[in-house]
Amino acid sequence: MQPKISLLLFFCLLSSCKPNNEKLLSYQLDLNSLETNRYNDIRFDPTPIKVDGNSPKIKSQDIFKKNTRFTPLETNDESLFGKIDEFILTDSRYIIADRSTNSILVFFHDGKFDFKIDRSGGGPEEYRSIKYIGFNKFKNTIEVLDNTRGIIQRYDANTGIYQSTLKLGFLLKAFTPLDENKYLFFLGPYLFNEDRYGQVNGLGHQLLVAEEVEDKRVKIISQHLPHTPNTELLNLGARQNLSEGSDGDFLINMVFNDTIYSFSEKGVHAKYVMDYGKWAIPENLFQNGDIREINRKNRLRQLPYPDIFLETKDYTYSVSSLETANAFTHTLYNKKLKKGFTFGDIDDNMQVAGAIPYSPIGYQGNSLIYVMEPKNAVDKYLEFTTALRKALIADNGKSRPEMSIDEQYEFYLNNYIQENGFNYLDLAKSLDPDDNPVLVFVEPDFNNIDDQ
């Protein structure tokens, strides 16, 4: 028996067997190396956005009725995927991460499939899991954050071929390249609990600026947004924490904090503040450090936070968690009008086959990008057209005797599509329920609601 045990240990060593609770702590922060004046923390009065239940209510079909276009993503044996977990828009391509298949798919803007990165594994050119993806326009690489190994893997953005590995030595929630050698890192919940995550010694901030140094490692050169004590358990939930703003900056929405911060070469400052009214977090809650009260409010879902925040040239779009008030609250803030509008009840369940009011995955120009599942579109098309044919048969041609049943069918279907803006019904004719998702681009039309 003893030789078998020794043999197992030998093979385990050869295959680099590692315990699940292995620490990733390999980065020692030298506080003296921080360049404190590189990015200044700026005092700035943020723009308030009301999300308190008293904002004017709008219907999604009123503001999204016009300026809608669709891009079906090509479906074939190689391009078929499950879900859009991460989405990046570049000048020529869409980059999609699908965690269910642990792969990254790249499509051209017309929806044509380009290539797939499927490098799942523990090898030097592979990743074990996809925590986050980024696009490095300075190196033209697709970059994959693998938190199981504390690394970022880089692949050519035109071919998917492996390029290099950036060794972090700590864990992140999100990142974005700043230039050829510098990165902005957002830590989120990974700032805490050194026993579990093995984080950087002496680190006390949510936002890091680091530069790539020799041997493909990083050096932290500045840190920003000090964390609030006793929020370790709360800094977990937001789906999106780092996005590109409209002023050449990057926006950070921290969980259980009502402030949207801006980072740029000018520095760091509060850009927007969410006014949650009666649902706002008491200012002294975290300062008093009563972890029991924090946990109680958390269990009751009484701690609001911006789950998603996007900024275009003309407006902002936010999805806030107000569980005790109205579940997730969607708010459009018009910069020109300096006025926010909250989505009211969605009484039109056929609006883009259910893609709205689910959260957008990004934006292009002034258009929000939603995801439409082909099965939903096909089901709605069949539901409507079946009911229309039954109604026409029951009418027996009385309404328009000059037309055949088929001609009446086409007439009423086209009228319905044109009058209600349901162009997806035309698209649904050519879709298969198992096809890849369809990207829906919708530009809000505030002209329909300005007088409300």
C-alpha beads as a LAMMPS data file, in Angstrom:
LAMMPS data file: protein, C-alpha beads

452 atoms
451 bonds

1 atom types
1 bond types

-500.0 500.0 xlo xhi
-500.0 500.0 ylo yhi
-500.0 500.0 zlo zhi

Masses

1 110.0

Atoms # bond

1 1 1 0.000 0.000 0.000
2 1 1 2.863 2.366 0.840
3 1 1 4.287 2.418 -2.741
4 1 1 0.846 3.310 -4.139
5 1 1 0.538 6.266 -1.758
6 1 1 4.017 7.487 -2.688
7 1 1 3.182 7.146 -6.360
8 1 1 -0.004 9.191 -5.915
9 1 1 1.934 11.918 -4.121
10 1 1 4.517 11.918 -6.892
11 1 1 1.898 12.388 -9.630
12 1 1 0.166 15.033 -7.557
13 1 1 3.393 17.018 -7.372
14 1 1 3.984 16.596 -11.082
15 1 1 0.531 17.928 -11.916
16 1 1 0.928 20.829 -9.474
17 1 1 -1.973 19.732 -7.252
18 1 1 -2.981 22.650 -5.060
19 1 1 -5.490 22.921 -2.207
20 1 1 -8.677 24.862 -2.865
21 1 1 -7.905 27.338 -0.083
22 1 1 -4.488 28.274 -1.468
23 1 1 -3.638 31.930 -0.923
24 1 1 -2.691 34.137 -3.826
25 1 1 -0.761 36.597 -1.663
26 1 1 2.378 37.301 -3.631
27 1 1 2.300 41.092 -3.865
28 1 1 3.850 43.146 -1.067
29 1 1 2.740 46.777 -1.180
30 1 1 5.499 49.314 -0.614
31 1 1 3.664 52.389 0.661
32 1 1 6.753 54.484 -0.028
33 1 1 6.502 53.639 -3.735
34 1 1 3.083 55.240 -4.143
35 1 1 3.135 58.356 -6.297
36 1 1 0.624 60.307 -4.232
37 1 1 0.388 63.294 -6.576
38 1 1 -0.075 61.384 -9.823
39 1 1 -3.897 61.311 -9.589
40 1 1 -5.411 63.802 -7.164
41 1 1 -8.665 63.221 -5.310
42 1 1 -10.755 66.213 -6.405
43 1 1 -13.516 67.912 -4.403
44 1 1 -16.472 68.292 -6.745
45 1 1 -20.233 68.758 -6.295
46 1 1 -21.823 65.706 -7.946
47 1 1 -24.992 65.864 -10.035
48 1 1 -27.967 64.473 -8.067
49 1 1 -30.231 61.861 -9.673
50 1 1 -33.553 61.210 -7.959
51 1 1 -34.458 57.535 -7.568
52 1 1 -36.875 57.907 -4.692
53 1 1 -40.154 56.636 -6.059
54 1 1 -41.427 60.181 -6.693
55 1 1 -39.690 60.695 -10.049
56 1 1 -42.000 61.065 -13.079
57 1 1 -43.131 57.655 -14.305
58 1 1 -42.746 56.712 -17.963
59 1 1 -43.709 53.645 -19.952
60 1 1 -40.962 51.857 -21.805
61 1 1 -42.954 51.841 -25.046
62 1 1 -43.264 55.634 -24.923
63 1 1 -39.554 56.328 -24.750
64 1 1 -38.287 53.293 -26.695
65 1 1 -40.937 53.166 -29.413
66 1 1 -38.732 54.666 -32.130
67 1 1 -35.133 54.314 -33.282
68 1 1 -34.939 50.561 -32.727
69 1 1 -32.654 48.298 -34.740
70 1 1 -31.695 44.648 -34.440
71 1 1 -28.497 42.668 -34.953
72 1 1 -28.920 38.872 -34.818
73 1 1 -25.677 37.173 -33.803
74 1 1 -24.731 34.474 -36.306
75 1 1 -25.481 30.931 -35.189
76 1 1 -23.368 27.958 -36.237
77 1 1 -21.737 24.973 -34.525
78 1 1 -18.757 27.028 -33.369
79 1 1 -20.492 30.285 -32.481
80 1 1 -23.417 28.860 -30.494
81 1 1 -23.312 30.027 -26.874
82 1 1 -25.524 30.212 -23.811
83 1 1 -25.608 33.677 -22.273
84 1 1 -23.987 37.107 -22.538
85 1 1 -22.236 37.450 -19.172
86 1 1 -19.771 40.169 -20.223
87 1 1 -20.042 42.448 -23.254
88 1 1 -17.512 44.795 -24.855
89 1 1 -18.057 47.030 -27.859
90 1 1 -14.976 47.941 -29.923
91 1 1 -14.732 49.970 -33.133
92 1 1 -15.397 46.901 -35.277
93 1 1 -16.451 44.004 -33.058
94 1 1 -18.573 42.748 -30.178
95 1 1 -16.692 40.718 -27.585
96 1 1 -18.840 38.386 -25.483
97 1 1 -17.926 36.231 -22.487
98 1 1 -20.080 33.170 -21.816
99 1 1 -19.247 31.638 -18.443
100 1 1 -21.440 28.579 -19.035
101 1 1 -18.997 27.426 -21.729
102 1 1 -15.995 29.296 -20.254
103 1 1 -15.367 30.866 -23.638
104 1 1 -15.160 34.234 -25.385
105 1 1 -16.863 34.866 -28.716
106 1 1 -16.143 37.687 -31.139
107 1 1 -18.640 39.003 -33.698
108 1 1 -18.432 41.798 -36.256
109 1 1 -20.876 44.689 -35.954
110 1 1 -23.137 43.137 -38.602
111 1 1 -23.508 40.055 -36.388
112 1 1 -21.208 37.814 -38.435
113 1 1 -19.151 35.417 -36.317
114 1 1 -15.392 36.067 -36.293
115 1 1 -13.676 33.682 -33.871
116 1 1 -13.852 32.018 -30.481
117 1 1 -11.371 31.888 -27.603
118 1 1 -11.802 28.570 -25.820
119 1 1 -8.663 28.118 -23.722
120 1 1 -10.133 26.624 -20.566
121 1 1 -7.543 24.907 -18.396
122 1 1 -4.568 25.456 -16.146
123 1 1 -1.830 25.700 -18.757
124 1 1 0.421 28.725 -19.319
125 1 1 -1.764 30.043 -22.170
126 1 1 -5.093 29.119 -20.568
127 1 1 -7.550 30.385 -17.957
128 1 1 -9.478 28.345 -15.413
129 1 1 -12.405 30.734 -15.167
130 1 1 -13.554 34.071 -16.584
131 1 1 -14.111 36.615 -13.841
132 1 1 -14.001 39.664 -16.127
133 1 1 -12.889 40.577 -19.645
134 1 1 -11.373 43.774 -20.995
135 1 1 -10.233 45.186 -24.313
136 1 1 -6.786 46.756 -24.454
137 1 1 -6.877 49.160 -27.396
138 1 1 -3.222 50.047 -26.819
139 1 1 -2.047 46.450 -27.300
140 1 1 -5.076 45.324 -29.377
141 1 1 -5.696 42.424 -27.029
142 1 1 -8.690 40.771 -25.398
143 1 1 -7.789 40.344 -21.741
144 1 1 -9.244 37.723 -19.394
145 1 1 -9.134 38.057 -15.616
146 1 1 -8.636 34.642 -13.981
147 1 1 -9.050 35.106 -10.244
148 1 1 -8.329 31.458 -9.494
149 1 1 -4.696 32.141 -10.430
150 1 1 -4.422 35.901 -9.912
151 1 1 -3.525 36.598 -13.559
152 1 1 -4.752 38.376 -16.692
153 1 1 -4.377 36.397 -19.925
154 1 1 -3.988 38.358 -23.167
155 1 1 -5.158 37.210 -26.605
156 1 1 -4.863 38.959 -29.962
157 1 1 -8.109 40.846 -30.663
158 1 1 -8.011 39.984 -34.388
159 1 1 -7.142 36.283 -34.169
160 1 1 -7.614 35.058 -30.589
161 1 1 -4.009 33.829 -30.453
162 1 1 -2.373 33.916 -27.012
163 1 1 0.002 36.857 -26.472
164 1 1 1.137 37.094 -22.847
165 1 1 0.252 36.731 -19.162
166 1 1 0.115 39.592 -16.651
167 1 1 0.846 38.365 -13.116
168 1 1 -1.130 40.187 -10.440
169 1 1 -0.675 38.268 -7.203
170 1 1 -4.043 39.493 -5.894
171 1 1 -7.716 39.389 -6.862
172 1 1 -9.890 41.954 -8.664
173 1 1 -13.510 42.514 -9.554
174 1 1 -12.854 44.642 -12.664
175 1 1 -10.076 46.415 -14.575
176 1 1 -9.426 48.665 -17.547
177 1 1 -6.188 49.589 -19.346
178 1 1 -5.234 53.273 -19.082
179 1 1 -2.354 53.295 -21.566
180 1 1 0.349 51.012 -22.938
181 1 1 1.580 50.010 -19.483
182 1 1 -0.906 51.257 -16.866
183 1 1 -4.126 49.734 -15.527
184 1 1 -7.015 50.825 -13.351
185 1 1 -8.012 48.040 -10.947
186 1 1 -11.273 47.858 -8.964
187 1 1 -11.100 45.440 -6.039
188 1 1 -14.700 45.342 -4.788
189 1 1 -15.199 42.550 -2.231
190 1 1 -11.689 41.238 -2.809
191 1 1 -10.277 44.098 -0.764
192 1 1 -11.235 42.182 2.358
193 1 1 -10.560 38.930 4.202
194 1 1 -6.874 38.181 3.787
195 1 1 -7.287 34.637 5.145
196 1 1 -9.613 33.744 2.299
197 1 1 -8.364 35.834 -0.591
198 1 1 -4.744 36.481 0.338
199 1 1 -4.837 40.146 -0.533
200 1 1 -2.152 42.807 -0.606
201 1 1 -0.671 43.641 2.787
202 1 1 -1.414 47.217 3.830
203 1 1 -4.043 47.797 1.163
204 1 1 -7.039 49.893 2.207
205 1 1 -8.535 51.306 -0.985
206 1 1 -11.027 50.137 -3.608
207 1 1 -9.301 51.646 -6.632
208 1 1 -5.700 51.025 -7.678
209 1 1 -3.548 52.388 -10.466
210 1 1 -0.763 49.994 -11.400
211 1 1 1.852 49.792 -14.107
212 1 1 3.330 46.775 -15.805
213 1 1 6.968 46.192 -14.904
214 1 1 9.576 43.576 -15.732
215 1 1 8.660 39.895 -15.864
216 1 1 5.023 40.763 -16.711
217 1 1 4.226 41.816 -13.156
218 1 1 2.514 44.933 -11.810
219 1 1 3.533 47.713 -9.455
220 1 1 0.859 49.726 -7.639
221 1 1 1.596 53.436 -8.064
222 1 1 -1.498 55.028 -6.497
223 1 1 -4.639 54.040 -4.591
224 1 1 -7.986 55.796 -4.211
225 1 1 -11.440 55.553 -2.603
226 1 1 -10.659 54.283 0.895
227 1 1 -13.149 51.644 1.970
228 1 1 -15.727 52.231 4.695
229 1 1 -15.229 50.054 7.807
230 1 1 -17.641 47.185 8.417
231 1 1 -18.858 46.970 4.814
232 1 1 -17.053 43.701 4.040
233 1 1 -20.271 41.698 3.924
234 1 1 -22.066 44.246 1.799
235 1 1 -19.637 44.894 -1.008
236 1 1 -20.757 41.967 -3.126
237 1 1 -23.823 42.547 -5.222
238 1 1 -23.525 44.965 -8.138
239 1 1 -23.412 43.397 -11.583
240 1 1 -21.369 46.214 -13.095
241 1 1 -18.834 48.328 -11.226
242 1 1 -16.631 49.882 -13.903
243 1 1 -17.774 51.538 -17.129
244 1 1 -16.570 54.144 -19.604
245 1 1 -18.013 57.635 -19.117
246 1 1 -18.791 60.280 -21.725
247 1 1 -15.920 62.617 -20.792
248 1 1 -12.996 60.302 -21.481
249 1 1 -13.268 59.021 -17.914
250 1 1 -14.155 55.773 -16.174
251 1 1 -17.092 55.483 -13.796
252 1 1 -17.154 53.419 -10.636
253 1 1 -20.331 52.530 -8.769
254 1 1 -19.531 51.021 -5.400
255 1 1 -22.014 48.654 -3.822
256 1 1 -24.104 50.099 -0.968
257 1 1 -22.880 53.564 -1.727
258 1 1 -25.013 56.186 -3.435
259 1 1 -22.123 57.862 -5.272
260 1 1 -20.829 57.333 -8.813
261 1 1 -17.131 58.230 -8.960
262 1 1 -15.173 59.387 -11.992
263 1 1 -11.546 58.494 -12.672
264 1 1 -9.471 60.269 -15.334
265 1 1 -6.031 61.751 -15.820
266 1 1 -7.355 64.776 -13.918
267 1 1 -7.985 62.672 -10.839
268 1 1 -10.822 61.057 -8.909
269 1 1 -14.045 62.800 -7.956
270 1 1 -17.717 62.154 -7.218
271 1 1 -19.620 62.705 -10.486
272 1 1 -23.187 61.666 -9.651
273 1 1 -25.063 60.958 -6.441
274 1 1 -28.208 58.830 -6.317
275 1 1 -30.983 60.382 -4.238
276 1 1 -32.838 57.392 -2.787
277 1 1 -35.159 59.518 -0.668
278 1 1 -36.720 57.586 2.188
279 1 1 -34.752 54.478 1.195
280 1 1 -31.372 56.192 1.533
281 1 1 -28.777 54.601 3.799
282 1 1 -28.441 56.561 7.080
283 1 1 -25.175 58.506 7.027
284 1 1 -24.089 57.199 10.424
285 1 1 -24.865 53.536 9.753
286 1 1 -21.371 52.510 8.691
287 1 1 -19.624 55.078 10.879
288 1 1 -21.108 53.567 14.037
289 1 1 -19.840 50.170 12.975
290 1 1 -22.932 48.263 14.152
291 1 1 -22.490 45.164 12.025
292 1 1 -25.680 43.606 13.447
293 1 1 -27.785 46.542 12.266
294 1 1 -26.095 46.460 8.867
295 1 1 -26.818 42.743 8.522
296 1 1 -30.430 43.237 9.645
297 1 1 -31.029 45.890 6.975
298 1 1 -29.273 43.731 4.425
299 1 1 -31.560 40.758 5.186
300 1 1 -34.602 43.026 4.855
301 1 1 -33.233 44.349 1.529
302 1 1 -33.251 47.886 2.838
303 1 1 -29.827 48.905 1.566
304 1 1 -30.138 50.445 -1.909
305 1 1 -27.262 50.556 -4.372
306 1 1 -26.672 51.307 -8.079
307 1 1 -26.554 47.843 -9.632
308 1 1 -25.794 49.194 -13.119
309 1 1 -24.829 52.702 -14.223
310 1 1 -24.213 53.818 -17.820
311 1 1 -23.453 57.317 -19.097
312 1 1 -23.884 58.467 -22.693
313 1 1 -23.394 61.940 -24.147
314 1 1 -27.007 62.978 -23.477
315 1 1 -28.253 60.891 -20.569
316 1 1 -27.469 58.380 -17.839
317 1 1 -29.170 55.042 -17.276
318 1 1 -29.191 53.403 -13.883
319 1 1 -30.658 50.283 -12.351
320 1 1 -30.919 50.581 -8.582
321 1 1 -31.790 47.956 -6.019
322 1 1 -34.768 49.254 -4.059
323 1 1 -36.103 45.858 -3.087
324 1 1 -38.537 47.103 -0.460
325 1 1 -39.894 49.782 -2.779
326 1 1 -40.183 48.612 -6.362
327 1 1 -37.677 45.794 -6.860
328 1 1 -35.046 47.003 -9.325
329 1 1 -35.784 50.595 -10.330
330 1 1 -34.755 51.765 -13.819
331 1 1 -34.023 55.480 -14.154
332 1 1 -33.132 57.620 -17.180
333 1 1 -31.589 60.997 -16.352
334 1 1 -31.667 63.547 -19.182
335 1 1 -28.569 65.756 -18.853
336 1 1 -30.057 68.584 -20.915
337 1 1 -33.345 68.667 -19.001
338 1 1 -31.570 67.879 -15.715
339 1 1 -34.449 65.591 -14.957
340 1 1 -34.793 61.907 -14.172
341 1 1 -37.563 59.567 -15.290
342 1 1 -38.378 56.249 -13.650
343 1 1 -39.857 53.373 -15.619
344 1 1 -43.459 52.855 -14.584
345 1 1 -45.498 49.704 -14.971
346 1 1 -44.770 47.894 -18.222
347 1 1 -48.254 47.219 -19.548
348 1 1 -47.007 46.144 -22.975
349 1 1 -45.550 42.669 -22.551
350 1 1 -44.631 42.507 -26.238
351 1 1 -42.131 45.350 -26.065
352 1 1 -39.151 43.931 -27.990
353 1 1 -40.186 40.413 -26.957
354 1 1 -39.424 41.054 -23.314
355 1 1 -35.926 42.484 -23.852
356 1 1 -37.096 45.676 -22.153
357 1 1 -37.294 46.386 -19.233
358 1 1 -34.456 43.954 -18.479
359 1 1 -31.139 45.720 -17.964
360 1 1 -29.061 46.773 -20.989
361 1 1 -25.632 45.221 -21.457
362 1 1 -24.025 48.412 -22.772
363 1 1 -24.512 51.306 -25.153
364 1 1 -23.372 52.560 -28.558
365 1 1 -23.557 56.293 -29.126
366 1 1 -26.884 57.265 -27.571
367 1 1 -28.458 53.828 -28.031
368 1 1 -28.799 51.350 -25.201
369 1 1 -28.059 47.729 -26.109
370 1 1 -30.525 45.093 -24.920
371 1 1 -30.626 41.338 -25.488
372 1 1 -33.603 39.631 -27.129
373 1 1 -33.901 35.864 -26.861
374 1 1 -35.083 34.375 -30.189
375 1 1 -37.422 31.938 -28.437
376 1 1 -39.305 34.828 -26.830
377 1 1 -39.608 36.609 -30.177
378 1 1 -40.779 33.472 -31.995
379 1 1 -43.297 32.651 -29.249
380 1 1 -44.741 36.185 -29.353
381 1 1 -44.898 36.092 -33.139
382 1 1 -46.748 32.774 -33.129
383 1 1 -49.049 33.949 -30.347
384 1 1 -50.024 37.117 -32.180
385 1 1 -50.283 35.679 -35.684
386 1 1 -52.336 32.688 -34.501
387 1 1 -54.775 35.014 -32.730
388 1 1 -54.918 37.267 -35.805
389 1 1 -55.743 34.378 -38.151
390 1 1 -58.464 33.121 -35.800
391 1 1 -59.980 36.616 -35.646
392 1 1 -59.948 36.936 -39.439
393 1 1 -61.566 33.540 -39.908
394 1 1 -64.245 34.451 -37.371
395 1 1 -64.815 37.761 -39.170
396 1 1 -65.247 35.822 -42.418
397 1 1 -64.051 38.722 -44.565
398 1 1 -66.731 41.174 -43.443
399 1 1 -64.298 43.942 -42.447
400 1 1 -62.500 44.025 -45.791
401 1 1 -64.449 41.981 -48.328
402 1 1 -62.257 43.212 -51.192
403 1 1 -59.305 41.278 -49.710
404 1 1 -58.642 37.584 -49.321
405 1 1 -57.927 36.172 -45.850
406 1 1 -54.205 36.053 -46.637
407 1 1 -54.227 39.651 -47.876
408 1 1 -56.092 40.793 -44.757
409 1 1 -53.595 38.908 -42.606
410 1 1 -50.642 40.713 -44.192
411 1 1 -52.476 44.054 -44.044
412 1 1 -53.310 43.872 -40.336
413 1 1 -49.941 42.400 -39.390
414 1 1 -48.006 45.154 -41.194
415 1 1 -50.271 47.853 -39.762
416 1 1 -49.758 46.523 -36.260
417 1 1 -46.000 46.442 -36.687
418 1 1 -45.828 49.971 -38.109
419 1 1 -48.237 51.584 -35.666
420 1 1 -46.704 50.012 -32.572
421 1 1 -43.073 49.864 -33.608
422 1 1 -42.851 46.082 -33.173
423 1 1 -40.274 45.510 -35.880
424 1 1 -39.040 42.404 -34.119
425 1 1 -42.158 40.579 -35.388
426 1 1 -40.765 40.905 -38.915
427 1 1 -37.420 39.611 -37.683
428 1 1 -39.037 36.717 -35.800
429 1 1 -40.178 35.175 -39.101
430 1 1 -36.587 34.208 -39.877
431 1 1 -35.478 33.220 -36.369
432 1 1 -35.152 29.773 -34.846
433 1 1 -35.901 29.465 -31.106
434 1 1 -32.425 27.983 -30.520
435 1 1 -30.514 30.722 -32.348
436 1 1 -27.996 32.968 -30.634
437 1 1 -29.415 36.121 -28.995
438 1 1 -30.335 39.238 -30.959
439 1 1 -28.806 42.578 -29.952
440 1 1 -31.430 45.325 -29.732
441 1 1 -30.254 48.932 -30.098
442 1 1 -32.738 51.479 -28.764
443 1 1 -32.224 55.234 -28.597
444 1 1 -34.448 56.885 -25.969
445 1 1 -36.781 59.526 -27.394
446 1 1 -37.332 62.140 -24.695
447 1 1 -39.615 64.173 -26.987
448 1 1 -42.458 61.839 -26.051
449 1 1 -42.143 62.618 -22.349
450 1 1 -40.769 66.169 -22.078
451 1 1 -44.198 67.610 -21.282
452 1 1 -45.044 65.096 -18.577

Bonds

1 1 1 2
2 1 2 3
3 1 3 4
4 1 4 5
5 1 5 6
6 1 6 7
7 1 7 8
8 1 8 9
9 1 9 10
10 1 10 11
11 1 11 12
12 1 12 13
13 1 13 14
14 1 14 15
15 1 15 16
16 1 16 17
17 1 17 18
18 1 18 19
19 1 19 20
20 1 20 21
21 1 21 22
22 1 22 23
23 1 23 24
24 1 24 25
25 1 25 26
26 1 26 27
27 1 27 28
28 1 28 29
29 1 29 30
30 1 30 31
31 1 31 32
32 1 32 33
33 1 33 34
34 1 34 35
35 1 35 36
36 1 36 37
37 1 37 38
38 1 38 39
39 1 39 40
40 1 40 41
41 1 41 42
42 1 42 43
43 1 43 44
44 1 44 45
45 1 45 46
46 1 46 47
47 1 47 48
48 1 48 49
49 1 49 50
50 1 50 51
51 1 51 52
52 1 52 53
53 1 53 54
54 1 54 55
55 1 55 56
56 1 56 57
57 1 57 58
58 1 58 59
59 1 59 60
60 1 60 61
61 1 61 62
62 1 62 63
63 1 63 64
64 1 64 65
65 1 65 66
66 1 66 67
67 1 67 68
68 1 68 69
69 1 69 70
70 1 70 71
71 1 71 72
72 1 72 73
73 1 73 74
74 1 74 75
75 1 75 76
76 1 76 77
77 1 77 78
78 1 78 79
79 1 79 80
80 1 80 81
81 1 81 82
82 1 82 83
83 1 83 84
84 1 84 85
85 1 85 86
86 1 86 87
87 1 87 88
88 1 88 89
89 1 89 90
90 1 90 91
91 1 91 92
92 1 92 93
93 1 93 94
94 1 94 95
95 1 95 96
96 1 96 97
97 1 97 98
98 1 98 99
99 1 99 100
100 1 100 101
101 1 101 102
102 1 102 103
103 1 103 104
104 1 104 105
105 1 105 106
106 1 106 107
107 1 107 108
108 1 108 109
109 1 109 110
110 1 110 111
111 1 111 112
112 1 112 113
113 1 113 114
114 1 114 115
115 1 115 116
116 1 116 117
117 1 117 118
118 1 118 119
119 1 119 120
120 1 120 121
121 1 121 122
122 1 122 123
123 1 123 124
124 1 124 125
125 1 125 126
126 1 126 127
127 1 127 128
128 1 128 129
129 1 129 130
130 1 130 131
131 1 131 132
132 1 132 133
133 1 133 134
134 1 134 135
135 1 135 136
136 1 136 137
137 1 137 138
138 1 138 139
139 1 139 140
140 1 140 141
141 1 141 142
142 1 142 143
143 1 143 144
144 1 144 145
145 1 145 146
146 1 146 147
147 1 147 148
148 1 148 149
149 1 149 150
150 1 150 151
151 1 151 152
152 1 152 153
153 1 153 154
154 1 154 155
155 1 155 156
156 1 156 157
157 1 157 158
158 1 158 159
159 1 159 160
160 1 160 161
161 1 161 162
162 1 162 163
163 1 163 164
164 1 164 165
165 1 165 166
166 1 166 167
167 1 167 168
168 1 168 169
169 1 169 170
170 1 170 171
171 1 171 172
172 1 172 173
173 1 173 174
174 1 174 175
175 1 175 176
176 1 176 177
177 1 177 178
178 1 178 179
179 1 179 180
180 1 180 181
181 1 181 182
182 1 182 183
183 1 183 184
184 1 184 185
185 1 185 186
186 1 186 187
187 1 187 188
188 1 188 189
189 1 189 190
190 1 190 191
191 1 191 192
192 1 192 193
193 1 193 194
194 1 194 195
195 1 195 196
196 1 196 197
197 1 197 198
198 1 198 199
199 1 199 200
200 1 200 201
201 1 201 202
202 1 202 203
203 1 203 204
204 1 204 205
205 1 205 206
206 1 206 207
207 1 207 208
208 1 208 209
209 1 209 210
210 1 210 211
211 1 211 212
212 1 212 213
213 1 213 214
214 1 214 215
215 1 215 216
216 1 216 217
217 1 217 218
218 1 218 219
219 1 219 220
220 1 220 221
221 1 221 222
222 1 222 223
223 1 223 224
224 1 224 225
225 1 225 226
226 1 226 227
227 1 227 228
228 1 228 229
229 1 229 230
230 1 230 231
231 1 231 232
232 1 232 233
233 1 233 234
234 1 234 235
235 1 235 236
236 1 236 237
237 1 237 238
238 1 238 239
239 1 239 240
240 1 240 241
241 1 241 242
242 1 242 243
243 1 243 244
244 1 244 245
245 1 245 246
246 1 246 247
247 1 247 248
248 1 248 249
249 1 249 250
250 1 250 251
251 1 251 252
252 1 252 253
253 1 253 254
254 1 254 255
255 1 255 256
256 1 256 257
257 1 257 258
258 1 258 259
259 1 259 260
260 1 260 261
261 1 261 262
262 1 262 263
263 1 263 264
264 1 264 265
265 1 265 266
266 1 266 267
267 1 267 268
268 1 268 269
269 1 269 270
270 1 270 271
271 1 271 272
272 1 272 273
273 1 273 274
274 1 274 275
275 1 275 276
276 1 276 277
277 1 277 278
278 1 278 279
279 1 279 280
280 1 280 281
281 1 281 282
282 1 282 283
283 1 283 284
284 1 284 285
285 1 285 286
286 1 286 287
287 1 287 288
288 1 288 289
289 1 289 290
290 1 290 291
291 1 291 292
292 1 292 293
293 1 293 294
294 1 294 295
295 1 295 296
296 1 296 297
297 1 297 298
298 1 298 299
299 1 299 300
300 1 300 301
301 1 301 302
302 1 302 303
303 1 303 304
304 1 304 305
305 1 305 306
306 1 306 307
307 1 307 308
308 1 308 309
309 1 309 310
310 1 310 311
311 1 311 312
312 1 312 313
313 1 313 314
314 1 314 315
315 1 315 316
316 1 316 317
317 1 317 318
318 1 318 319
319 1 319 320
320 1 320 321
321 1 321 322
322 1 322 323
323 1 323 324
324 1 324 325
325 1 325 326
326 1 326 327
327 1 327 328
328 1 328 329
329 1 329 330
330 1 330 331
331 1 331 332
332 1 332 333
333 1 333 334
334 1 334 335
335 1 335 336
336 1 336 337
337 1 337 338
338 1 338 339
339 1 339 340
340 1 340 341
341 1 341 342
342 1 342 343
343 1 343 344
344 1 344 345
345 1 345 346
346 1 346 347
347 1 347 348
348 1 348 349
349 1 349 350
350 1 350 351
351 1 351 352
352 1 352 353
353 1 353 354
354 1 354 355
355 1 355 356
356 1 356 357
357 1 357 358
358 1 358 359
359 1 359 360
360 1 360 361
361 1 361 362
362 1 362 363
363 1 363 364
364 1 364 365
365 1 365 366
366 1 366 367
367 1 367 368
368 1 368 369
369 1 369 370
370 1 370 371
371 1 371 372
372 1 372 373
373 1 373 374
374 1 374 375
375 1 375 376
376 1 376 377
377 1 377 378
378 1 378 379
379 1 379 380
380 1 380 381
381 1 381 382
382 1 382 383
383 1 383 384
384 1 384 385
385 1 385 386
386 1 386 387
387 1 387 388
388 1 388 389
389 1 389 390
390 1 390 391
391 1 391 392
392 1 392 393
393 1 393 394
394 1 394 395
395 1 395 396
396 1 396 397
397 1 397 398
398 1 398 399
399 1 399 400
400 1 400 401
401 1 401 402
402 1 402 403
403 1 403 404
404 1 404 405
405 1 405 406
406 1 406 407
407 1 407 408
408 1 408 409
409 1 409 410
410 1 410 411
411 1 411 412
412 1 412 413
413 1 413 414
414 1 414 415
415 1 415 416
416 1 416 417
417 1 417 418
418 1 418 419
419 1 419 420
420 1 420 421
421 1 421 422
422 1 422 423
423 1 423 424
424 1 424 425
425 1 425 426
426 1 426 427
427 1 427 428
428 1 428 429
429 1 429 430
430 1 430 431
431 1 431 432
432 1 432 433
433 1 433 434
434 1 434 435
435 1 435 436
436 1 436 437
437 1 437 438
438 1 438 439
439 1 439 440
440 1 440 441
441 1 441 442
442 1 442 443
443 1 443 444
444 1 444 445
445 1 445 446
446 1 446 447
447 1 447 448
448 1 448 449
449 1 449 450
450 1 450 451
451 1 451 452
